[in-house]
Amino acid sequence: MRKIVVLATVCSLFATSAFAFDPKELAKRNSMGYKYEGEKLEYKIPDESTIPNNQMGDMIRYGKELIVHTYKYIGPEVDDKKMRYSGNNFSCQTCHLDAGTKAFSAPFIGTSAAFPQYRPREDTIGTLAERINGCMQRSMNGKPLPVESKEMKAMEAYTFWLSQGVPIGASNKLEGRGLHKIDRKMIKKQAADPVKGKVVYTQHCASCHGEDGLGVKNEGKANGYMFPPLWGPDSYNKGAGMYRTLKAADFIRSNMPLGATKEHPILTDEEAYNVAAYMNLDTHERPEKPNRDKDFPSAAVKAPDAYIEGKDPIERKFGPYGNIIK
């Protein structure tokens, strides 16, 4: 009997190791064959006075307008049913704060210089347009924009304008790009606690997002939210990055409550970790993402917090992540 238990334990450890997320492998696949070794890049938001008064300028301005007021142009309540691409009443800047310019909120500064790029979720090389449509289908719980549409071209033009001066292949050297990660030593040893997370939510989040998590909607049709819902039928779906505990915690730590920054956070890393787990509890209603089981087909680069209820071990939902991250 003892041999059976030992064998089972060894097999379990082997399986965990065999299917663990491997940062080195991801870095290898992310390589573009070029390493930027130039001067330190400055995180700089372009002056809008530099937007030209021509067709390009019109596209840039429309692109920003789409990012800020997405629901007004392609949301589920617009009059023209053919333009209803977004499935919820979010705007792109619900997550990409300040029209995609706030540092450490997954901003668009430098983004154009980072594509095409390897995408582990699809295990393929993806374009910027495909990345935008990933958001449309996940965070916006909608459907893809036609690649040749005015709206897609406008979003790409705005992103291009925001990326001016950032060399191709150098985006990852730009401080402020992406999200600031919470303490990775902590999450390897400690599970997120949604019970404690509810306390954090009540104290710091409910005043804006509501005790029920359904947010505060602006009056009028196709007019979005004052404060977006964090769960419920009009929120992001289970395929969104924000549904993942670590991704959500990284965002929350440097951006929430409003006024927080990477340098001056309001929540501790542990509080962000716990409230992210509470926010994404399976008991909170949320739209499902069709074919989500197709995400991350390559186990070596599967995000450690990618989780499907009933399929993945609960450690992928709450941690600790020590046995999942190599």
Secondary structure, DSSP 4 states (H G I P E B T S, - for coil): -HHHHHHHHHHHHHHHHHT-B-HHHHHHHH--S----SSPPP--PPPGGGS-SSHHHHHHHHHHHHHHSHHHHHSTT-S-GGG---SSS--GGGTSHHHHTSTTS---TTGGGG-SEEETTTTEEE-HHHHHHHHHHTTS-S-PPPTTSHHHHHHHHHHHHHTTTPPTT-GGGSTTSS-PPP-HHHHHH----HHHHHHHHHHHTHHHH-TTS--EEPSSTT--EEE--SSSTTS--TTSGGGSHHHHHHHHHHH-STT--SSS-SS-HHHHHHHHHHHT-TTS--PPPTTGGGS--SGGGS-TT---TTTS-THHHH---TTTB-
